[in-house]
Structure formats: structure tokens, C-alpha cells
Amino acid sequence: MALLIDLFGYLSIVLHGLTVTAQSMALGAVLFLALLARPLALALGSPAAPILRGTVRIAAWSALALVVCEGATVAMQTAVLVGTVDLPVGDVLGANFAIAGLIKTAAAALMLAVLLLRGRRSPISVLLALVVVELAAATLTTHAAARLDNRAPLLAVEFLHQFGAAIWIGGIPCFVLALACAGDGAAWRLIGARFSRMSMAGVACIVVSGVTMCVAYIGDWQGFYGTAYGVMVCAKIAMLLMLLGLGGMNFLLVERLRGRPDTKITRLRRFAEVEIGIGITIFFAAASLTSVPPAVDLQQDRVSWHEIVERNTPEWPRFSSPDHDVLALPALQAKLDAEAAHRSAAPQAAFVPGSGDLPPRNAADIAWSEYNHHWSGLFVVAIGLLAILNQAGLRWARHWPLLFLGLAGFLFFRSDPETWPLGDIGFFESFRDVEVLQHRAFVLLLVVFALFEWRVRAGGWQNRRAALVFPLLTAVGAALLLTHSHAIANLKDQLLIEVTHTPLALAGVTAGWSRWLELRLDRPGNRIAGWVWPFCLLIAGLILLDYREA
């Protein structure tokens, strides 16, 4: 229980991201069944049966995932409240958040039961009713439910926003399935045209509701760049523009099918795959928004534009590190040990992971962190340059993934100086600290995709799935970076760090999915994508080289 309480904040964001993803996929599949697969079944002919079966299967699995994720969310929140404030379980389950969560779980469970029992013949009216119940309950867990002013219209806007995400992003997996099942240009045209109209409706819902929520929750321009909420909204907008670009090119290809039914649709399918990945990243960014107050509620401790410019004005990187002993925590621990020895008493721990207290920091800690980021930037710049040279045809540069192993080793030793192997806090004990847990996860990701990508490039590994590990884990790392937090007491410093980390995450998203397109597209699209991701790595390295905390 103590470990759950320690990690609750971070786990709740990750679990909420998974819940939003499962919800959108389940509802999107039901809407795809109701608006496309069933109405076009007669016109599609023989491909209709596998499309219907596949859509029902996606809806069922997504509904099951939603039951698990939402049930786990309610159970975790209940356990933490019972364990921290000693409330009876019945009182916790009677709270609004628990009631909404239980309704969502029940609606998803009923949806799953209907899909499993009736399959392709599932009554659409029942499924759509459950979609409405699911969305209505989901809106009761958003910021709108906590507002005192304009609560009803904001709830309606949140409902519209989640509906738009479901019918568009949530329906894309079924769209990819339908394209794979259909075998000719006429069927592709029917499917593409209908889904384009569904997507346009979804985009309209997202844009209208998004603009409304920006006005209600952000309020002014400083709220965009001067608060954590605004920065995360900016990240969502940037990724939404990526999706609109991919969707717009797919729309043009669908229109081309009208006059040329023999047009290849490989690009249509691959762009849709990338839309799924970016869409899931947006869902995790949305989950992060639930952990911070709306910008309009944070009028103090905002960051000014001048402070952002001053912090991000390029300076020469820091390539010399302070000694470990002068860091705040080791220095404090040494003082406490000396005092305990003088009294012949047991030494007191200067910092206990998961205690809720922030570790002490001094100027040496800031220098240590900047040194870590700047040397990491050198690694990433070198990786990006070697990847560019490899793309240009220099065979010896194909070993560039091995540099990720060097970066992983560097971060393992340096990221958290208060923990093993440099500090006094043990390896397993340190995982009670959320920041340490996140750093270790990033190190593991670096090791895994470095080994896979190096074997693919240098060893000639022909396993196509192995080649996809690098883009997938790069995209996962970028999504996790959007949930990353630093244990710093000063809110302005936290935000100024987030201003740096958000562009890093966007560069990672672009790098991962452009590498995916290089592997999955035909020429010349794969050649273009193959030049995008190395430059994204280079940009990420330059951002790290300019990182500062003071």
C-alpha cells in the first residue's frame, strides 16, 4: 500500500492515458460499425463479412481493456483514499468520481457482453445508447465537472470533444482493417469516402470544443505559454496539426480513387497507422492535463515571456561537473552522519524516497543536472549526425545505435546522484521516487531499441518486426516524456523545464513515426521520411545542449 501511495500520482496519469485510449477505440469501433460497416455491407459485397467481424473484434477487445483500466482506476483511487485519510470504502465509492467510474465500467462491460453474445448482429441502438452513457460518465471526471461557473455548457463541450476523438481517432483502427479486407478500388473508394466524412465530423467536434475550452480554461495568451496547462495544450495542438496534415493527404488520395480506381492505397494505410500512434500520444497528453489546474485558476507563479526567452537564450554548454560530495543531499547526509556519530546515535536519513518531501537542492545540483543534459545532448547530436551520414550512404556510420548504449549507461549512473550506485539510497528502494522510476524506464527504453536497431542495421537482421522496435519505442518514449515531472519545489522552474521537454517530446514523436513511414511506405515516400527522423534526432540533441535550470 505504501508503494502504491508513493507512485499514485504518476500511475494515475499513465492509467488515465490507457483508459482514454481504450475508451476512444471502443466507442470509435461501435460508431464505425453503426455508420460505415453496417450501412455499406451490401455495397461492399464479399469484403463486408470480414470487415464486420474485425470491427466487432476491435470493439470487444477495446471494451474489455476499458473495463480493466477503468476498474483499476477506481480500485486504485479507492485504496489510496482509504489508506491515507481513513475513509470507509462505502463513503469513497459514494463520491462522484467513483460513481462516474463505476458507471463507465458497467457500460463498457455491457457493451462487451452484447458484442460477445450477438457479434455481427449486435443491436446498434443498444450499442449507441451505451456509447452515450459512457461519454456522459466520462465527462463527469473532467475539469468541467469541478467548475462552479458555466458547468453545464462546459460538460456539453467536454462530451463533444470526447465524441470527436472517438469517431475520428478511435475509428482509425477499424478503417485500417477495412482497407486491408477490401480488394479493389471501388471498395476502397466507398470506405475512404465514408470515413472521410466521419473524420471531418470528428475534427469539427474537436476544433469547436477545443477552441471553447481554450477560452474557458486558458483565458489569455500568457495562459498558453506561462502555465503547465497551456504548454500541454500547445503540445496537443501541434500533434493535432500533424494529424490534420496526414488526414488531408489521405483525403486527396481518396478523391483520386474516384477517377483512378487502380491507384495504390499503401500511403493511405500507412498514414492511418501513424495517425493511430499520434492520436494515442494526444490521449496521454490529455491525461497529463488532468493532473494540473486550468490556466485560468493559476494567476500566481506564471512564467513571463521574458523569463522564457532569457532561460532559452543559447549559452555555451556545461561540460564540467561538480563533485558528488558538494550536492545538497550528500552534503546534508554527511552532516547528519557526523552529528549522529558525535552523539553515538543511529544516523538519520536525509531523504526518504516516497515520503512526499522534495529532496534539497543547491547550485551544485543545478550544475549537475545541466551537465547531464548537455552531455546527453552531445550523444544525441552525434547519433543524429551519424544517422544522417548513414542515410547518405556511408556504411561505417551504420553503428550509430550503439551510441544509445553509451547514453543509457551515462544516464544510469548520473541521472539520480542520491541513489545507487553513486548515492546511499538502494537500487530497489529508489523506485519509490516517481522521478527515479521514470529515469530508469527511459534508460531501459534506450537499451532495448539500441540493441534492436543496431542488429537490424549492422547485423542485417531481416525480421521486419524487429525493425519496428526502434520507431515504436521512440514514440513511446516521447509519449512518456509528456508525463515526465521533476521534483522541484519552485513552480516557475518546473514550468521552464517543461517548456524544454515538450519540444523534445514533439521531436521524438516526429522521429519515431517518420522512421515508421520509412519502413512501411513505398518509394518515394519512404525516402523522404528516411531523411526526416535523423534531423529530428539532431534537433533534439541541440535542444538538450541548450538546457538550463537557472
N, C-alpha and C positions, 0 to 999 in steps of 0.2 A: 504493500500500500504506500509506504514512504517513497519508493522509487516512482510509482505512478504519479504521486503528487508533485515530485520534483520535475517530472517531464511533461506534466499535464498541458502546459501552455503550448509547447511545440507540437506534441502529439495531437492536440485538438485541431490545430491548423492543418496538419497533414491528413488527418482523418476526415476533416470537413472537405478538403480538396477531393479526396476519394469519393465522398458522399455526393458532392455536386456533380462529379463526373458520372457516377453510376446513375444518378437521377436523370441527368440530361440524356444519357444513352438509352435508358429505359423508356422515358417519355418520347424521345425522338423516334425510337423504333415503333412505338404504338402509333404515333402520328404518321409515320411513313407507311405503316400498314393501312391506316384509315384513308389517307389522302393520295397514295400512289399505288402501292402493291395491289390492293383490292380493286380500285376503280379501273386500273389498266390491265387487269388479269386477262380479260377476253381479247384485248387488242394485242397483247404480248404473245399469246399463244403458248407454246411449249415451255418457254423460259419462266412462265408465271409460277408454276408449281415450285421449283427450287427457290425462286425469289420469296415466295410466301413462307416456305419452310425456314429459310435462312433468317428472314425478318423476325419471325416468331421466336426463333432460337436466340437471336441477339437480344430481343426484348426480355425473354425469360431469364437469360444469364445476367443481364443488367439489373433486372428487378431483384434477383437473388443477391447480387452484390449490394444493392441499395438496402435490402433488409439487413444484411450483415453489418454494413457500415453505419447505418442509422441506429441499429440496435446497439452496436458497440459504443457509439457516441453517447446515447442516453445512459448506458451502463457506466461508462467512464465518468461522465459528469455527476451521476448519482453517487458513485463510490467516492469521488473526491469531496463532494459536499458533505456526505455522511462522515467521512474521515477527518475533515478539517473543522467543521462548525457543529458537529454532533447533532445534526438534524435527523429525525426519524425518516426512514425510507419512504413511508407513505406521504409525508409532507413534501419531500423532494419531488416525488412523482406527480404531486398535485400542482407543481409550478407550471407556468405557461410553457417554458422551453421543453419540459418533459412531456407535457400533453401533446404539443406540436410534434415532437419526435416520435411519440408512440402512434399518433395518427399517421405520420409518414410511413412508419414501419408496417402498420396494419394495411395501409393502402397498397404498398409495394408487395406485401405478402398475398393479398387478394389478387393483385394483378398477376403475380407468379402462378397462383393456383388456377386462375382462368386460362392462362396461356398453356399450362401443362395439361390441363384436362380437355380443353377444346382445340388447342393447336391452331391450325389454319382457319378453323371455323369459330374462333373466339368472337363473341358478340362485341361489335365495335362500340355500341352505345355504352356498354358496361365499362369497357376499357377507357373510353374517353371520359366517363364520369370519374373513374379512378385517377385519371390524369389531372382533372380539375381539383380533386381533393388533395392530391399530392402537392400540386403547386400552391394551393391555398395554405396548406400546413407549412410548406417551406417558407412562404413569405412571413410567417409569424416568428421565424428565427432570424430575420434580417434586422438591419438598423432601423427600418421603418417601424417595426413593432415597438421600439423603445422611444419613439418620438412623442412629444406632448402636443406639438402643433402639426396640423395637416396630416395626421396619422392615416386616415382612411385613403386619401388620394395617393400618399406615398406607398401604402400597401398595394394599391392597384398598379402603381408603376413598377414595383418590385415583381409582382405577378407577371406583368407584361415582359419584363426583362428576362425572367427565367423561362417563360414560354418561348421567347425569341431564340434563346440559346438552345432550347430543346429541339425545336422544329428545324433549326439550321445545323448547328454543330452536332447535336445529338443524333440527327438523321443521316450524317455523312457515312458512318459505317455501313448502314443499310444501302446507301447509294453505291458505295464501292462494291458491295456484294451483288447488287442488281446489275451493275455494268459487267461484272465477271460472268454472271449467268446468261446475260443476253448475248446473242451471237451474230447480230447483223446491225447495219447502220440504222435501219428503220426503228428497231427496238431501242438502240442507244439514243436515238433522237427523241423518242417518246419519253423515256426515263429521264434524260437530261433536261428536256424542256419542262416537264412537270416539277422536277426537283429544283430547277432554277427559279420557278415561281414560288415554291415553298421557301427557298432560301431568301428570296427578295422580301417575302413577308417577314421572315425571321430577322433579317437585317433592319427592316423598318422598325420592328418592335424594339430591337436593341438600341438603335440610334435615338429614337424618340424617348424611350425610357432612360437611356444613358444621359442624354442632354438634360432631362428633367432632374435626374439625381445629382448631376454635377452642380446645377443651380441650387438645389436644396441642401446638399451635403458639403459642398466646397465653398460656394458663395462668391468668392472673388479670385483674382489671378494669383494673389500671394498664397491662397489656399492650395493652389496647384503645385507650386514649387517649394512652399515653405512648411509643408506638413507631410508626415509619412503617408497619410491617406491620399493626398493629392499626387505624390510621387508614384504610388502604386496605381492610381487611376491613369496616370500618364503612360505607365508601362502597359496597361490593358489597352489603351487607345493605340499605342504603337503596334501591338500584336494584332489588334482588330484591323488596322490598315494593311498588315501583311495578309490577313485572311481575305480582305476585300480585293487585294491585288490578285491573289491566286484565283479567287472566285470569279473575278472579272475576266481573266484569261480563259477559264473554263467555260464561261458563258459564250464567249466568242467562238470557241471550238464547237459548242453545241449548235450554235447558229450555222456554222459551216457545214454541219451534218445535213442541214436542210437541202442544200444544193448538191453536196457531195457525200452520199451515204457511205462511200468506201473510205472516208477519212479515218486515219488511225486514232484511237482514243487512249493510247498509252499515257499521254500527258494528262488527260482528264482524270484518269485513275490515280496517277502518281501525285498530282497536285491535291487531290482529295485526301490521300493518305497524309500528306503534310498538314492539311487543314485540320485533320483529327488531332495530330500531335500538338500543333499550336493552340488549338481550342482547349485541350486538356491543360496546357500551361496557363491559359487565361483562367481556367477554373481554379487553379491553385493560387493565382494572383488574387482572385475574388475571395478565396478562403482567407488569405492573409489580411484582406480588408476588414474581415470580421473581428480581427484582434486589435484594431486601432480605432480610436474615435473619429467620427467625421470631422473634416477640417473646420466646419463652422463652430464646432464645440471646443476647438483648441485655439483660442485667441492669444494665449500666452505661449512663450517659448517657440514661436515661429522663427524660421530662418529667413533672413532677408536675402534679396538677390545679390546685394553687395557681398554678404558673407559667403554665398555660394561661389561667386566669381573669385573672391580672394582665396578661398580654400582650394579651388581647382586651377588657379594660375600656375602654369608649369614651373617647376623648380628642379634643380639637379637632384637626382635620386640619392637616397641614403644607402651607402654600401658598407658602412661600418656599424657594428653592433655594440651596444653597451654590454658590460659583463652581467652575467646572470645574478650575481650577488647583490647588485645595486637595484634590482627590480623591487617594487613595493612589497610584494608578498614574501619573497625570500628574506628581504631585509627585516620585515616585521617578524617573520618566524624566527630568525636568528636572535632578535631582541627578546622575544618571548622565551626562547630556549635558554638564553643567558640568565634571564630573571628567574626561571624555574630552577636552573642549576644553583643559583645563589641561595634559593630558599630550600634546596633539596626536595623539590616537588616535581610532580609529573608535568612535562611541558604541555602547554595549551596550543591547540591547532589554530593557526592564524586565519584559516579559511576552511570551511566545511562545504564541499560540493552539495548543491541541492538545498542548502539551508535557507535560501531566499535572500540572503545578503549578497551584495556585489563585492567582488574582490577589490582590494585597494589598488590604486593606480598612481603612478608618478610620471615625471618627464621621461624617465628611463623606459617605462612600459610603452609609452607612445613611440619612442625611438625604436624599441624592439619590434613593435608591430609594423612600423613603416619599413624597417629593414626587411622584414619577412615579405611584405607585399612587393617591395621593389626588386628583391632577388627573384621572387616568383614571376614578376613581370619580365625580367631578363630571360628566364626559362621559356615563358610563353612567346616572347618575341623571337627567340631562337627557333622554337618549334614552328612558328608561323613562317619565318623566312625559309627554313629547310623544306617545309611543305610546299612553298611556292616554287623553290628550285626543283623539287621532285616533280611537281606538275609540269615544269618547263622541260623535263626530260633528263635531268641529272640523276642517274641511277644511284650514285653513292648517297644521295640525300634521303633515300627511302627508309633509313633507320631512324628518322626523326621521332617516331613514337617512343623510343627508348628514353628520350629526354623527360617524358612524363613520369618515368620511374624515378629519375633524379629529383623531379619536383615533389613527387609523393614522399620520398624519403626526407627531403628538406622540411616539408610541412609537418611530417610525423614528429620530428624532433623539435621543431621550433614553434609550431602554432600555439601551443599552450604550455608555457615555461613552468607553470606551477604544478604540472602533472608529470608522471613518469614518461620518459626517462630522465628529464632534467630536474623535475621538482619532487617534492615529498609526497604528493598525492598519488596513490596507487593507480595502476592502469585501469582496473575494473571499477574502482571507486570513482574515478574521474568521469565515468559515463553518467553519473547523476547530474552533471552540469550540462545543460542543453547545448551551450556553445561548443563544448568539447565533443559532445556527441555528433554535432553537425560537422565539425572539422574532421573527425575520424571517418565519417561517411564520405566526405569529399576525397579523402586520401584513398579509401577503398575503391571509389569510382575511377580515380586516376590510374591505379594499378591494373584494374580489370581491363579498361579499354585500351591502355597502353600495350598490354600483352597481346590482346586480340588483334589490334591494328598492326602491330609490328609483325606478328606471324602472317597476317594477310599480305602485307607489303613485301617483307623481306623473305618470308618462307614460301611465298607462292601458294598459300592456303586457298583452295578453290571453293571452300564452303561459303556459299553466298550468305547464309545466315550469320556466320561469324563476322563477315564484313559489315553487317548492320549493327554490330555491338557498339562500335565507336559512335556513329551518329545518334543511336538511341540513348546511350549513357551520357553523351554530351548534352542532349536535350533534357534528360532527367536532371543532370547536374544544374542546368540553367534554371529549371523549374524550382529545384530545391533552394537555389540561391535567392529566389524571390521570397522564400520563407525564412531566410537566414537572419539571425538577430545577434547583436553584440551586447555583452554585459557591461554597459557604460551608463553611469548614473545621469550624465548630462544629456537631456533630450535633444538639444541642438546638435551635439556631437554625434549622437546616434543617427539623426536625420542626414547630416552631412556625409556620414559614411554610407548611408543608404542611397544617397544621390550618386555615389560612385558605383555601388554594387548593382544598381538597376541597369545601367548601360552594359555592365559586364554580363548580366543575365540575358539581355536582349541580343548581345553579340553571340552568346552561347546558343541561344535558340536559333539564330540565323545560321550559325556554323553547323549545328547538328543536322538541321533539316535540309540545308543545301548539299551537305555530304550525302544525305539520304537520296536526294534527287540525282546526284552524280551516279550513284549506284543503280538507280531504278529507272531513270529516263533513257530514251534513245537519243542519238545524235540529232541536232547539235545541242539540245537542251542539257545533256549531261556534261558536255564540255564547258558550257557557261557556268553551271552550278559548281563544277570542279574548281573553278577559279575564285568562287565567292568565299567558300569556307576558310581557305588558308588566310585570306586577307582579314576575315573576321577574327581569327586567332591572333593575327598581328595587332589588330585594333585593341583586342582585349589585353594583350601584353602592354601596349602603350598606356592604356588606362591604369593598369596596375603600377606602372613606373611613375605615374603622376599622383598616386595615392598618398594622402596626408591625413593626419588626425589632429594637427594643430597648425 
